[in-house]
Amino acid sequence: MTPAELKRGIEALRIKLKQLEHGERIAYWELLDALDHSNAELSKALDGELTRLLATGELVFVDDEDAGQGRFVERRVVDRRKKKPAAKKKAKPAARKPAAKKPKKKKAKR
């Protein structure tokens, strides 16, 4: 599989996931099955990209055992207005000690 084909597959995954509305779910196996075309290399790449997207918080895995269909991918709205952490106060530099005074030289008597 060429790198161009991998990029197209990953882009198709991103588009498919962006089309989901907030709270909408799609079955994990259904998502990968529609996009990987039974190619193991593409399947691994898609799974890796899905894992990366899950880390951003936009998507979550939901296990729906009541329906018996297994794992779903659900879209969540990301709050981009999160508070920034307070700026850390810079430590004040330590007070400097005065330089040691040099002893005066004694003048020699003549």
N, C-alpha and C positions, 0 to 999 in steps of 0.2 A: 504494500500500500504506500502510495506516495505521500509526501508531506502535504501537498495541496489537497489531496482527498481527506486527510485527517483534519485539516483546517476547515474544510467545507462541512464535515460532519460535526465538528465542535460548534461551528457557527449555527448550524441547523438546530443543535441542542439549545443554544442560547436563545434563539428566536422562539422556539417552541415553549421554553420556560417563561419568556417575557410575555407571551400571549396569555398565560394563565392570569386570572383575576385573583385578588387577595382572597385567601381562604379556599381557593379552588385546588383540587387534588388531581393527580394523575398517577396511575400505577407505575411503579419503578420498572417492572419487567416490560410493561407495555411501551414505556418511553424509550428504553434502550432497544427493544425489539424493532420498533418502527424506524430507528435511526442507524443501527449498526449493520444491517443487511447480512447478518450471520458472519461477520468478519471479527475475529477474536482481537486483532490489533486495534481496530476502531472501537470495539466494545470497551477495551481497557482505557483508551484515550477518553472516551465519553464518561466512563465511570470516574476517572481522575478529575475531569472538568466539573462533573456534578459534585464531587467531594469538595473541590475548591469553592464552588458557588455556595455550598452548604455552610462553609466556614464564614462567609460574609454575613450570614444571618437572614438573607433574603428567602432562603428555602429551608425547610425542615423535613426530616423523615417522620412519617406518622405510620405506626403499625396499627392496622385496622383488623383485629382478629374477629370482630363480630361479623363482618362481611365475608371473612374467610379468603380474602384476596391478597393478604400479605402486606407488603410495604408500599406506602404511597409517598410521593413528593408533593409537599404543599407550599404554596407561595405565601410569603408574609410581607407586610409592608415594613420597610426599614425606616426608622425615625432618624432622619438626617440632622435633626436639630438637637442632637444629644449635647449635653453640657460638656464643655471641654474641662479637663482637669485643671484645678487651680495651678497657677504658675508657682513653681518652687522659688522660695526666697533664696537669694544668693547669700552665702555665708560672708560675713564681714571679715576682711583680712585681719589677721592677728596684729595686735599692736606691736610696732617695731621697737626693739630695744635700741637705746642710743648707742652710737658707736663707742667702742672702748677708747679712752683717751690715751694718747701716746705719752710716755714719760718725757719730760723735758731733759734735754742734754745739759749737763753741767759744763760751765765754761772752765777751761783749764787756767790756773793762775800762773803768772809769769814771774 
